[in-house]
Amino acid sequence: MKPKPYVIDVVDCSGADGLATADNLVGNNTATVRMGGMSNAVLTMIDRVIIAANSQQNAIRCLAFWGHGLVKIVDGEHKGLGLQFVSGGSENVARNALGHATIMTLHTRLAQLKAYFASAARVELRGCGVADGGDGGVEIMKRLAFIWGVKVHANTTDNVGMDWGTSFGSHTTKIVEVTPDGRVNMVNGIRYDART
């Protein structure tokens, strides 16, 4: 393992696309936490992230979530609902996704991760459309940024998370960044293999 602070990837491996993502991440980061289909995935994730950080405070420089963002089709377009799945698809949203209900219910447990983030750390919610859905997605980003004291990044579209930072013609993928004090910015995405 590289010296801390670590990059930790939490990957929903309950489907074939998650397994492929996890395989692509191997060797590019310091730790991959593989989440299978399970109940209470958010609680399990908290414990596994602490283990991946070797239970050392100030150890995480980037915590990335690789799973589906819940989207629906409105007028022929994908629209995000402001959810980042940790495991298991769309069932048991309150236990398996980072969303309003989960954050409200598990606020105290989620706050346990705060001590493990290094200064200037960030969280990446790499599911499709997590920052979309009106104020819903940005609101969960604000809550997580406040709880963890870090910047939180997410995408507004249904682009694959690994495409962040890829140039498309004359522009670079833009993502939403929320700071711990609640400011919302548009910033350039960071490719998964360029994270530091």
C-alpha positions in Angstrom: 0.0 0.0 0.0 1.0 3.5 -0.6 1.6 5.7 2.4 -1.4 7.4 3.9 -3.5 9.4 3.2 -5.2 6.8 1.1 -7.5 6.7 -1.9 -10.4 4.3 -1.0 -12.9 3.1 -3.5 -16.2 1.7 -2.3 -17.6 -0.4 -5.2 -21.1 -1.9 -5.5 -20.2 -5.4 -6.8 -23.8 -6.7 -6.7 -23.9 -6.7 -10.5 -21.6 -7.4 -13.4 -20.9 -3.7 -14.1 -19.8 -3.3 -10.5 -17.4 -6.2 -10.7 -15.9 -4.8 -13.9 -15.5 -1.4 -12.3 -13.7 -3.0 -9.3 -11.4 -4.9 -11.7 -10.5 -1.7 -13.5 -9.6 0.0 -10.2 -7.2 -2.6 -9.0 -3.7 -1.4 -9.0 -4.6 2.3 -9.4 -5.6 3.0 -5.9 -4.6 2.0 -2.4 -7.8 0.2 -1.3 -10.9 -1.2 -2.9 -13.8 -2.0 -0.6 -16.1 -4.4 -2.5 -19.7 -4.3 -1.5 -21.9 -7.3 -2.4 -25.7 -7.4 -2.3 -26.7 -7.0 1.3 -29.0 -5.3 3.7 -27.7 -2.4 5.8 -24.9 -1.7 3.3 -24.3 1.8 4.5 -23.6 0.6 8.0 -21.3 -2.2 6.7 -19.6 0.4 4.4 -18.7 2.6 7.4 -17.0 -0.3 9.2 -15.1 -1.5 6.0 -13.9 2.0 5.2 -12.4 2.4 8.7 -10.7 -1.0 8.2 -9.4 0.1 4.8 -7.9 3.2 6.4 -6.1 0.9 8.8 -8.1 2.5 11.6 -5.8 5.6 11.4 -7.3 9.0 11.8 -6.5 11.6 9.0 -5.8 8.7 6.6 -8.3 9.2 3.7 -7.5 11.7 1.0 -10.2 10.5 -1.4 -13.3 8.3 -0.7 -15.1 7.4 -3.9 -18.4 5.6 -4.3 -18.9 3.5 -7.4 -22.5 2.4 -7.7 -25.7 3.4 -9.4 -27.2 6.8 -9.0 -30.9 6.4 -9.2 -32.4 7.9 -12.3 -35.8 8.1 -13.9 -36.8 9.0 -17.4 -38.7 12.3 -17.7 -39.7 13.6 -21.1 -37.2 11.2 -22.8 -34.2 12.3 -20.6 -32.6 10.7 -17.7 -33.1 12.7 -14.5 -31.2 11.9 -11.3 -33.0 11.5 -7.9 -30.2 12.5 -5.7 -29.2 9.0 -4.5 -25.8 7.2 -4.5 -26.1 3.5 -4.0 -23.6 1.7 -1.9 -25.0 -1.7 -2.7 -27.8 -3.7 -4.1 -29.6 -1.7 -6.8 -32.8 0.0 -6.1 -34.2 -2.1 -3.2 -33.9 -1.1 0.4 -33.0 2.5 -0.5 -33.0 3.6 3.2 -30.3 1.0 4.0 -28.3 0.7 0.8 -28.0 4.2 -0.6 -26.7 7.6 0.5 -29.9 9.7 0.3 -32.1 11.9 2.5 -33.6 9.2 4.6 -30.4 7.3 5.2 -28.4 10.5 6.1 -31.1 11.6 8.6 -31.4 8.1 10.2 -27.7 7.3 10.2 -26.2 10.8 10.8 -24.4 9.8 14.0 -22.9 6.6 12.4 -21.9 8.5 9.2 -20.2 11.1 11.4 -17.8 8.5 12.7 -15.9 8.7 9.4 -15.1 12.4 9.9 -12.0 11.7 11.9 -10.5 9.5 9.2 -10.4 12.2 6.5 -7.1 14.0 5.9 -7.1 17.8 5.5 -8.2 18.8 2.0 -9.8 15.3 1.5 -12.8 14.8 -0.8 -15.6 12.4 -1.4 -16.6 11.4 -5.0 -20.2 10.2 -5.6 -19.6 8.6 -9.1 -23.1 7.2 -9.8 -25.1 8.6 -12.7 -27.0 11.8 -12.0 -26.3 12.0 -8.3 -26.1 15.8 -8.4 -29.3 16.0 -10.5 -32.9 15.8 -9.3 -33.4 19.5 -8.6 -32.2 20.4 -5.1 -32.3 16.7 -3.9 -28.9 15.6 -5.1 -27.2 18.8 -4.1 -28.9 18.7 -0.7 -27.5 15.3 0.1 -24.1 16.5 -1.0 -24.4 19.4 1.4 -25.3 17.2 4.2 -22.5 14.8 3.6 -20.0 17.6 3.2 -21.1 19.1 6.5 -21.1 15.8 8.3 -17.7 14.7 7.1 -16.0 18.2 6.8 -14.9 17.5 3.2 -15.7 18.6 -0.4 -18.2 16.3 -2.1 -18.1 15.8 -5.9 -20.9 14.3 -8.1 -22.1 14.3 -11.6 -25.4 15.7 -13.0 -25.5 13.4 -16.0 -25.6 9.7 -16.7 -22.0 9.6 -17.8 -19.9 6.7 -16.5 -17.9 7.7 -13.4 -14.6 6.9 -15.0 -15.3 9.5 -17.7 -14.7 12.4 -15.3 -11.9 14.5 -16.6 -12.1 13.2 -20.1 -12.1 15.9 -22.8 -15.1 16.0 -25.0 -14.3 18.2 -28.0 -13.5 21.6 -26.6 -14.6 21.1 -23.0 -13.8 19.0 -20.0 -16.5 17.1 -18.0 -17.8 19.5 -15.3 -19.1 18.1 -12.0 -20.8 19.7 -9.0 -18.6 20.4 -6.0 -20.1 21.2 -2.6 -17.9 22.5 0.2 -18.4 21.8 4.0 -19.8 25.4 4.4 -22.5 24.7 1.7 -21.0 26.5 -1.3 -21.8 24.9 -4.7 -19.3 25.1 -7.5 -18.9 23.6 -11.0 -15.4 22.2 -11.3 -13.4 20.0 -13.7 -13.8 16.2 -13.0 -10.9 14.1 -12.0 -10.3 10.8 -13.8 -10.2 7.8 -11.6 -6.6 7.1 -12.5 -5.4 10.7 -11.9 -6.7 11.0 -8.3 -4.2 12.1 -5.7 
